[in-house]
């Protein structure tokens, strides 16, 4: 049975943990947060067709797998779980063995953000992996989300993340759970949420050598007031190629 975290009463045999108050959250160290995204030259991360658009090569996928293996948790939005039904696992057996030799689970803690709580507990996100799954949902939908995951495995935890969901609160909570490096893999709404809040430390972009040009397709980010605007530009830490794909790594400088 999935767990919830908000009040002291027990749920499904597990004692729910009260989240820290806002003053405590403000003092907590948050994880180093990396955004990873593959996009077209014109900034799209998919097209509008039912099938997922392939933007990366196998070599790029392998690099991202190494990046996953060096992180403690991976975070996506509910739209990514519903649309792509991803597993979000470390693919390489050698990397999983390395993590286990370090005393860590073979896979990462999986985290999903949702405003409405409408997620399928049978999705591969929840049924695969060995490090637990956390659903951060808005206060208004928290009770319904708890009910939705009532019969989910015990390693699924539902957490009230505020109204609306507060990324700073989420990062502080993950830090309390021992997460030191967090990998964020989209989609557009989640990227925008972290970048406008100034809560991304690093961005890894893989740029595919083609255009999408579809106004109905999702982009890397939505419109917003970004922390790293013209007055606070990012620093380019790396630029290189993997075949015809360009990999760019930016450091944000943790702007205020």
C-alpha positions in Angstrom: 0.0 0.0 0.0 1.4 3.4 -1.0 2.3 5.9 1.7 1.3 9.5 2.3 3.1 12.2 4.1 1.3 15.1 5.7 -0.2 14.2 9.1 0.8 12.0 12.0 -1.9 9.3 11.7 -0.7 6.0 10.2 -1.6 5.0 6.7 -1.4 1.4 5.4 0.8 0.4 8.3 3.3 3.2 7.7 3.6 6.2 10.0 3.2 9.3 7.9 5.9 12.0 8.4 5.0 15.6 8.8 6.9 17.8 6.3 9.2 20.5 7.8 7.7 23.9 8.4 8.6 26.7 5.9 11.3 28.2 8.2 13.0 24.8 8.5 12.7 24.2 4.8 14.4 27.6 4.1 17.5 26.5 6.1 17.8 23.1 4.5 20.4 22.4 1.9 18.9 21.4 -1.4 20.3 18.9 -3.9 22.6 20.0 -6.7 20.0 20.0 -9.5 20.8 19.2 -13.2 18.3 19.6 -16.0 18.9 17.2 -18.9 17.1 17.6 -22.2 17.4 16.6 -25.9 15.8 19.1 -28.4 15.7 20.0 -32.0 17.7 23.0 -33.4 14.5 25.1 -33.1 14.0 24.1 -29.4 11.3 21.3 -29.6 11.5 18.3 -27.4 8.9 16.3 -29.4 6.5 16.6 -32.2 2.7 16.6 -32.0 2.3 13.0 -33.3 1.2 10.1 -31.1 4.7 8.5 -31.4 7.6 9.8 -29.5 10.2 11.7 -31.6 13.7 10.3 -31.3 16.1 13.2 -30.7 19.1 11.4 -29.3 21.6 8.8 -30.6 22.6 5.7 -28.7 25.9 7.4 -27.8 24.0 10.3 -26.2 21.6 7.9 -24.4 24.7 6.2 -23.0 26.1 9.5 -21.7 22.8 10.3 -20.1 22.7 6.8 -18.5 26.1 7.6 -16.9 24.7 11.0 -15.7 21.8 9.1 -14.1 24.2 6.7 -12.5 26.0 9.6 -10.8 22.8 11.1 -9.3 20.6 10.0 -6.4 17.2 10.8 -7.8 15.4 11.5 -11.1 12.4 13.8 -11.4 9.8 14.3 -14.2 6.4 15.8 -14.5 3.2 13.9 -14.6 2.7 14.7 -18.3 6.0 12.8 -19.1 4.8 9.7 -17.2 1.4 9.8 -18.9 2.7 10.4 -22.4 5.9 8.3 -22.5 5.3 5.7 -19.8 9.1 5.8 -19.0 10.9 3.4 -16.6 13.7 5.9 -15.8 16.2 3.3 -14.8 20.0 3.0 -15.0 20.3 0.9 -18.2 23.9 -0.3 -17.8 24.4 -3.4 -15.6 28.0 -2.3 -14.9 26.8 1.1 -13.6 24.1 -0.5 -11.4 26.8 -2.8 -10.0 29.0 0.2 -9.3 26.2 2.0 -7.5 25.6 -1.1 -5.4 29.3 -1.4 -4.6 29.0 2.2 -3.3 26.2 1.1 -1.0 23.4 2.7 -3.1 20.5 1.1 -4.9 21.1 0.0 -8.4 18.6 2.5 -9.7 17.6 6.1 -8.7 14.8 7.3 -6.4 12.1 8.3 -8.9 10.1 11.5 -8.3 7.1 12.9 -10.2 5.3 16.2 -9.8 1.6 16.5 -10.4 -1.0 19.3 -9.8 -4.1 17.1 -10.3 -2.8 13.7 -9.0 -4.1 11.9 -12.1 -1.5 9.2 -12.5 -1.8 5.5 -13.2 -0.3 3.4 -10.4 0.3 0.7 -13.0 2.6 2.9 -15.1 6.1 1.6 -15.5 7.4 4.5 -13.5 5.8 2.9 -10.4 6.3 -0.8 -11.1 10.1 -0.8 -11.9 13.2 0.1 -10.0 14.5 -0.6 -6.5 14.9 2.8 -4.8 11.4 4.0 -4.2 9.0 6.5 -5.8 7.7 9.8 -4.6 4.6 11.6 -5.9 4.6 15.3 -5.0 1.1 16.7 -5.5 -0.7 19.9 -4.9 -2.6 20.3 -1.5 -6.0 20.4 -3.1 -5.6 17.0 -4.8 -3.5 15.4 -2.1 -6.4 13.4 -0.5 -7.6 12.1 -3.8 -4.0 11.2 -4.8 -3.5 9.3 -1.6 -6.7 7.3 -2.3 -5.5 6.6 -5.9 -2.3 5.1 -4.6 -3.8 3.3 -1.6 -3.2 -0.1 -3.1 0.2 0.8 -4.7 3.4 -0.9 -3.5 4.9 0.2 -0.2 7.8 2.0 -1.9 5.4 4.6 -3.4 5.0 7.7 -1.2 2.5 10.6 -1.7 3.6 14.0 -0.4 1.7 17.2 -0.1 3.8 19.8 -1.9 1.8 22.9 -1.3 -0.7 24.9 -3.3 0.5 25.2 -6.0 3.3 22.7 -5.9 6.4 24.5 -4.5 9.7 23.4 -6.1 11.8 24.9 -3.3 9.8 22.9 -0.8 10.2 19.7 -2.9 14.0 20.1 -3.1 14.3 20.8 0.6 12.3 17.6 1.3 14.5 15.6 -1.1 17.5 16.9 0.7 16.1 15.8 4.0 15.7 12.3 2.4 19.4 12.2 1.5 19.3 13.3 -2.1 22.4 15.2 -3.0 22.3 15.2 -6.8 19.0 15.4 -8.6 18.5 14.9 -12.3 15.4 16.6 -13.9 14.3 15.1 -17.2 11.3 17.3 -18.1 8.9 18.0 -19.6 8.5 21.7 -20.6 6.4 22.7 -17.6 8.8 21.2 -15.1 11.9 22.7 -16.8 10.1 26.1 -16.7 9.2 25.6 -13.1 12.8 25.0 -12.0 14.4 27.6 -14.2 12.0 30.5 -13.4 12.5 29.7 -9.7 16.3 29.8 -10.0 16.6 26.2 -8.7 18.6 24.6 -11.5 22.4 24.5 -11.0 23.3 22.9 -14.4 21.7 22.3 -17.8 22.7 19.6 -20.2 21.3 20.1 -23.7 21.7 17.7 -26.6 20.8 19.5 -29.8 19.6 17.2 -32.6 20.5 18.3 -36.2 17.0 19.0 -37.5 14.0 21.2 -37.2 10.5 20.3 -36.0 8.6 23.6 -36.7 5.3 22.4 -35.2 3.5 25.1 -33.2 1.5 22.4 -31.3 4.6 20.5 -30.2 6.3 21.0 -26.8 9.4 23.1 -26.4 12.3 22.9 -24.0 10.6 25.6 -21.9 7.4 27.6 -21.8 7.2 31.4 -21.6 8.2 32.7 -18.2 10.4 35.1 -16.2 13.6 33.2 -16.0 16.2 33.6 -13.3 19.0 33.4 -15.9 17.7 36.2 -18.2 19.9 38.8 -20.0 21.1 40.3 -16.6 22.2 36.9 -15.2 23.5 34.8 -18.2 24.6 31.3 -17.7 28.2 30.2 -18.1 29.0 27.7 -20.9 31.0 25.0 -19.2 31.3 22.6 -22.2 30.5 22.3 -25.9 31.2 19.3 -27.9 29.8 16.9 -30.5 28.5 13.3 -30.4 28.3 12.6 -34.1 26.0 15.3 -35.5 24.5 16.0 -32.0 25.8 19.0 -30.1 26.1 18.7 -26.4 26.0 22.0 -24.4 26.5 22.2 -20.6 25.6 25.4 -18.9 26.2 26.4 -15.2 23.6 28.8 -13.8 25.5 30.1 -10.9 22.6 29.6 -8.5 21.2 33.1 -9.0 19.1 34.6 -6.3 
